[in-house]
């Protein structure tokens, strides 16, 4: 691999790492923003879990004005819910589609974000080290060096 190609790979990997890091920072910031919006106009009620998954769960509930809501984007911090469960939820009274499980907050997003960033950088560093070792091995071998047996004066038999 030429030095230019190696440098391009390194820059690409670093850009990928920075992109993933910024994405995770934006995710955590978004969670805190949503929590701030809920806390600014907080209303609490009981909702029914309609669907449950590890990353997305849906809940339906009725607001005090009699309106039925089933937020299309689901509920924030859905871990550990099961279908049919009745749970206490907090929602933004001005935007009832912004809902979270009562007692859960944005701090739950920090550990997954750090994990994704950590594993991403671990893989990037491993790939960069591997690329550097392969490139170094090829440089030491030389691009046009003939095999050892065909080098003049390097024969294993001697002429007498």
N, C-alpha and C positions, 0 to 999 in steps of 0.2 A: 504494500500500500504506500503510495507516495505521501510525502509530508503534507502536501496540499489537501489530499483526500482525507488524511488523518485529522487535520485541523478542521476541515468541514464537518466531519463526524463529531468531533469534540464540541464544536460550536452548536451543532444541531441538538446534541444530547443536553448541553447546558441550557439551551433555549427551552427544550421540553421540560426540564426540571424546574426552571423558573416559572413556566406556564402552569404546571401542576401546582406548584407552591402558591402562586397567585390565585388560582382557582379555588383552592382549599381555604385561603384567607377570605376570599369573597363569600364562600359558603358560610363560614363562621360569622362574618359580618352581617350577612343576610339573615341569619338566625337571630342575631341580637337585634337587628332592625325590626323583624317581625314581632319579637317579644316586646320591644318598646311600643309598637303600635297596639298590641293587645293590652299591655299594661296601661296605656294612656286612656283607653275606653273599655276597661275590663268588665265583662259580664260573665257570670258563671251559671251553668245549667247542667242537666244530666242528658247524656246522649247514648244512643245505641250503636254499637260497632256493627257495621254492615259488612265490611270485608276487612280482613287482617292479613298483614304480611310483614316481613322484616323491614322493608323500606317504605311501604305505603299501606295505609289503612284508611278506610272511609268510615265516617260516622254521620248519623242523622240526628237532628235535634229540633226542638221547637223553641222559638224565642218568646219572651213574655207577651209580645204583640200578636201571637198566634201564627206567625210565619214558620213554615216547615223549611229546614235547610239541610242540604246534603252537599257539603263543599266538594267541588269537582276535583280539586287538587289533594283532597284528603286532609288528614290531621297531622300536625307537627309532632315529632318525637313519638312515633307509633309503636316502638318496641314493646313486646310482651302483651299485646292485646289479642283477644280471641273473638271470633264472630259470635254475636248475641250478647256479649258482655255489655252491661250498663256502666258507664263511667262518668265521672265528673269532668267537665271540660270548661276551659276558659276561652272566650272568643272576643273579638273586637266588635263592640256594639255598633260601630259605624260600618263595619265590613264583616258580616257574619261568616264569610267564607274563610276567614283567617282564624283557625281554631287550633288549640293545643290541649294536651292532657293536663289537667290540673296537677300542680306540683312538679311539673317538668319544665325545663327552660333551656336556653341556648347553650348553657355549659355542657350539655350532653353532646354537642357537635364538636367539641374541641378534641377529644381523644380520637375519634375516627379521622378527623382532618390531619392530626399529627401522624397517625399511623400511615395514611396514604402518602403524605409527604416523605416520611421516613423510608418507607419501602421503595418509593420512586427513586429517591436519591441513592439508596443502597444498590438498586439495579443499575442506575446510571453510572455510579462509580465502578461497579464490577465490569460493565461493558467497556468503559473507558480504559480500565487497567488491562483487560483482555486485548483490546485493540492496540494499545501501546506495546504489549508483549509480542503480539504477532508482528507488528511493524518492526520492532527491534530485532526480532529473530530473522526477518527477511533482509534487513539492512546488514546484519552480521554475515549472512550467507552471501551477500553481494548479488546484484541483479544479473551480471553476465559471467559470473565465476563458473568455469567448467567443473564437472564432477572430479573428485580427487584422483580417480584412476586414470583420467586422460590428461593430467597435467604433465608436461614434458619433464623428464628427469625424476619422476616419482613412480618408477615402476618397481614392482616387487621382485622382478627377475633381473639379474645382472648379466651383462654380456661379457664373456671371457675370450 
